[in-house]
């Protein structure tokens, strides 16, 4: 008796399987630069228990009663200054990174991108990868330095969405890459390229990372240590005596003590102390966004120049540059080892 392949009944639902998925995840953005859209975005962002660790019974009345009635208009004005024909810079760049990585990985993997807050959402992209037959998925939090408020929040959300689904893929998560030689090399090459294009020689290179409450450090979160190691390794890689390099933290929010020194106060203090030429880089951001394009490039310039500074340059993030994409491809191929 010869073996015969089993034939599915004619009414059997189609099942796609055997494919590999890659999901790039960045922080998020409102759908439009309007107060209403920003309010929806902030309501989701600031309700995340990983972001705001105050008990919800205390925090939600403050959020709903005060912050969401005051902050959206001001934030919308900041978004309006950097919005493009392609929409939010963060969304456009992350989409370009995903499309570029899809071309690089070819038939080996389906690549999609999602936002932790806003659109496209993580659940929608997981559903799409499932429908494409991806039963193994690499999730890529686009945060070089680990923090519970960023990386862990992505892990939380992915697992929470899968917890609602019957289908469960095999998951891998890209670990933080703050000290990866490929990441440091990419930063150094891109910094040198951008500095070479300036019309002035900076006296100071400011490395500005997104701030976090001091409490995150006190509770044992490694974020501050990761940032400082990135700065040290980048400084060693650049290896020159052309300018000083200083690490700062931006985007303070609320009355709690945040990581210091603060970027805005440092810019003003440097100008008042006689520093006249500054370049600023945000190594912790994988894509330019409102925090780099408005807070640093626009507001930061104003703060520095009004305090007496003369030359100011906000350097771009790695974005979808060739060196940035080479670095990301190397990391993804390593984490996909054994799958592709």
C-alpha positions in Angstrom: 0.0 0.0 0.0 1.5 3.3 -1.1 1.3 6.4 1.1 -1.1 9.0 -0.2 -1.0 12.7 0.9 -3.9 13.7 3.0 -6.4 15.9 1.2 -8.2 18.7 3.0 -12.0 18.7 2.8 -13.4 21.2 0.4 -14.9 23.3 3.2 -11.6 23.5 5.1 -10.7 27.2 5.8 -7.5 28.3 4.1 -4.4 28.4 6.4 -1.3 30.4 5.4 1.9 29.4 7.3 5.6 29.0 7.0 6.5 32.7 6.5 8.7 35.0 8.5 7.6 38.5 9.7 9.5 41.5 10.8 7.7 44.3 12.7 9.5 47.6 13.2 7.9 49.5 16.1 8.5 53.2 16.9 6.9 55.4 19.5 4.1 57.0 17.7 2.5 60.2 16.3 -0.9 61.9 16.0 -2.7 61.4 12.7 -2.9 65.1 12.1 -1.2 68.2 13.6 -4.5 69.3 15.1 -5.4 69.7 18.8 -8.1 67.0 18.5 -5.7 64.5 17.0 -3.0 65.3 19.4 -5.4 64.9 22.3 -6.3 61.4 21.1 -2.6 60.6 20.8 -1.7 62.0 24.2 -4.6 60.2 25.9 -3.2 56.9 24.8 0.4 57.7 25.3 0.0 59.2 28.8 -2.3 56.4 29.9 0.4 53.9 29.5 1.4 52.6 33.0 5.0 52.2 31.7 5.2 55.9 30.8 3.4 57.3 33.8 4.0 55.2 36.9 1.7 57.2 39.2 -1.3 55.2 40.4 -4.1 55.6 37.9 -6.6 56.7 40.5 -4.4 59.7 41.1 -3.1 60.2 37.6 -6.3 59.9 35.4 -8.1 62.9 37.0 -5.0 65.0 36.4 -4.7 63.7 32.8 -8.3 64.1 31.9 -9.1 67.2 33.9 -6.0 69.3 33.2 -3.4 68.0 30.8 -5.7 66.9 28.0 -7.4 70.3 28.1 -4.2 72.4 27.9 -1.3 70.5 26.3 -2.8 69.4 23.0 -3.0 72.9 21.5 0.6 73.7 22.4 1.8 70.3 21.1 -0.2 70.7 17.9 1.6 74.0 17.2 4.9 72.1 17.5 3.7 69.4 15.1 2.5 72.0 12.6 6.0 73.4 12.4 7.5 70.1 11.2 4.6 68.4 9.4 5.3 67.5 5.8 3.4 66.6 2.6 3.9 63.0 3.6 2.5 63.6 7.1 4.3 63.1 10.3 8.1 62.9 9.8 8.4 60.0 12.3 5.7 58.0 10.5 7.1 58.8 7.0 10.7 57.9 8.0 9.7 54.7 9.8 7.6 53.7 6.8 10.6 54.3 4.5 12.8 52.2 6.8 10.3 49.3 6.6 10.1 49.6 2.8 13.9 49.7 2.5 14.3 46.7 4.8 11.7 44.8 2.8 13.7 45.3 -0.3 16.9 44.2 1.4 15.4 41.1 3.0 13.5 40.2 -0.2 11.6 37.0 -0.2 13.0 35.9 3.2 10.6 38.0 5.3 7.5 40.2 5.2 8.4 43.6 6.8 5.8 45.9 8.3 5.9 48.8 10.7 3.7 50.0 13.6 3.5 52.7 16.2 3.2 52.0 19.9 0.7 54.8 20.1 -1.4 55.9 17.1 -1.5 54.4 13.6 -0.7 51.9 12.2 -1.3 50.1 15.4 0.5 46.9 16.6 -2.7 44.8 16.5 -3.5 45.7 12.9 0.0 44.8 11.8 0.1 41.5 13.7 -3.2 40.6 12.0 -1.7 41.4 8.6 1.4 39.3 9.2 -0.8 36.5 10.4 -2.9 36.7 7.2 0.4 36.6 5.2 1.2 33.3 6.9 3.9 34.5 9.2 4.2 32.1 12.1 7.6 33.5 13.2 7.9 37.2 13.9 10.8 39.4 14.9 9.6 42.5 16.7 12.0 45.4 16.4 11.6 48.2 19.0 13.4 51.1 17.4 15.0 52.3 20.6 18.8 51.8 20.8 18.8 52.3 24.6 16.5 50.3 26.8 13.9 51.9 29.0 10.8 50.4 30.6 8.8 53.3 29.2 9.8 52.5 25.6 11.2 49.0 25.0 9.2 47.3 27.7 6.0 49.0 26.6 6.4 47.6 23.1 6.9 44.1 24.6 3.8 44.6 26.9 1.6 45.7 24.0 2.6 42.9 21.6 2.0 40.3 24.2 -1.3 41.9 25.3 -2.6 41.8 21.7 -1.5 38.2 21.2 -3.2 37.4 24.4 -6.5 38.3 22.7 -5.8 36.1 19.7 -6.2 32.4 19.1 -3.2 32.3 16.8 0.2 32.5 18.5 3.4 32.9 16.4 6.9 32.2 17.6 8.3 35.6 18.8 11.7 37.2 19.0 12.5 40.8 20.1 15.5 42.8 19.0 17.5 43.6 22.1 18.8 47.1 22.8 21.7 48.0 20.6 23.2 51.0 22.5 26.7 49.6 22.4 26.6 47.5 19.2 29.8 48.3 17.2 27.7 48.6 14.0 25.4 51.2 15.7 28.4 53.2 17.0 30.2 53.0 13.6 27.0 54.2 11.8 26.6 57.1 14.2 30.3 58.1 13.8 30.2 57.9 10.0 27.0 59.9 9.8 28.2 62.5 12.3 31.5 63.0 10.4 29.5 63.3 7.1 27.2 66.0 8.5 29.9 67.9 10.3 31.9 68.1 7.1 29.0 69.8 5.4 28.7 72.6 7.9 29.9 76.1 7.2 31.5 76.3 10.6 33.5 74.2 13.0 31.6 73.5 16.3 33.2 74.1 19.6 30.8 71.7 21.2 28.9 68.6 20.1 25.9 68.1 22.3 24.5 64.6 22.5 20.9 65.0 23.5 18.8 62.0 24.6 15.1 61.9 25.5 14.8 62.5 29.2 13.3 60.3 31.8 12.2 60.9 35.4 15.1 60.5 37.9 12.9 57.9 39.5 13.5 55.5 36.6 17.2 55.5 37.4 16.6 55.2 41.2 14.4 52.1 40.6 17.1 50.4 38.6 16.2 51.2 35.0 19.4 51.0 32.9 18.4 53.8 30.5 20.7 56.4 31.8 23.6 53.9 31.8 22.9 52.9 28.2 22.9 56.6 27.1 26.1 57.3 28.8 27.8 54.3 27.3 26.6 55.2 23.8 28.1 58.7 24.3 31.4 57.3 25.6 31.7 54.8 22.7 30.8 57.4 20.1 33.3 59.9 21.6 36.0 57.3 21.5 35.1 56.4 17.9 35.2 60.0 16.7 38.5 60.3 18.6 39.4 64.0 18.0 40.2 67.1 19.9 38.3 69.4 17.6 35.4 70.0 20.0 34.0 69.0 23.4 31.3 66.4 23.7 28.6 66.8 26.4 25.6 64.5 27.1 22.3 66.0 28.0 18.6 65.0 28.4 15.6 66.7 26.8 11.8 66.8 26.9 11.1 67.3 30.6 7.5 66.9 31.6 5.8 67.7 34.8 7.2 68.8 38.2 9.2 65.6 39.0 13.0 65.7 38.9 14.3 64.4 35.6 17.6 63.2 34.4 20.2 66.0 34.2 21.8 68.0 32.8 18.9 69.3 30.8 19.4 70.1 27.1 17.6 73.5 27.1 19.4 74.8 30.2 22.8 73.5 28.9 22.3 75.3 25.6 21.7 78.6 27.4 24.4 78.1 29.9 27.0 77.3 27.2 26.1 80.5 25.3 26.3 82.6 28.4 29.7 81.0 29.2 31.1 82.0 25.8 30.5 79.0 23.5 29.5 80.4 20.1 29.3 77.4 17.8 27.3 74.2 18.6 26.2 71.1 16.8 23.6 68.9 18.4 22.8 65.2 17.8 20.0 63.0 19.2 21.6 59.4 19.2 18.7 57.9 21.0 16.2 58.6 18.2 16.1 56.2 15.2 14.1 58.7 13.2 13.7 62.5 13.2 10.5 63.6 14.9 8.9 66.5 16.7 11.5 66.2 19.5 14.4 66.6 17.1 12.9 68.8 14.4 11.0 71.2 16.6 12.4 70.9 20.2 16.1 70.8 19.1 16.3 72.3 15.6 13.9 75.2 16.2 13.5 75.8 19.9 17.0 74.8 20.7 18.4 77.2 18.1 16.3 80.0 19.6 17.5 79.2 23.2 21.1 79.1 22.2 21.1 82.2 20.0 19.0 84.4 22.3 21.6 83.6 25.1 24.5 84.8 22.9 25.3 81.8 20.7 26.1 82.5 17.0 26.2 79.2 15.0 23.9 76.3 15.6 23.4 73.0 13.7 20.9 70.2 14.6 22.2 67.1 13.0 19.8 64.5 11.5 19.2 61.1 13.0 20.3 58.0 11.1 16.8 57.8 9.6 16.8 55.8 6.3 20.4 56.7 5.3 22.6 54.1 3.8 24.7 53.7 6.9 21.7 53.5 9.1 20.0 50.9 6.9 23.2 48.9 6.7 23.4 48.8 10.5 19.7 47.9 10.9 20.0 45.1 8.3 23.0 43.6 10.1 21.1 43.6 13.4 18.0 42.0 11.8 19.8 39.3 9.9 21.6 38.4 13.1 18.4 38.1 15.1 16.7 36.2 12.2 19.6 33.6 12.2 18.1 30.1 12.0 14.9 31.4 10.6 16.3 32.6 7.3 
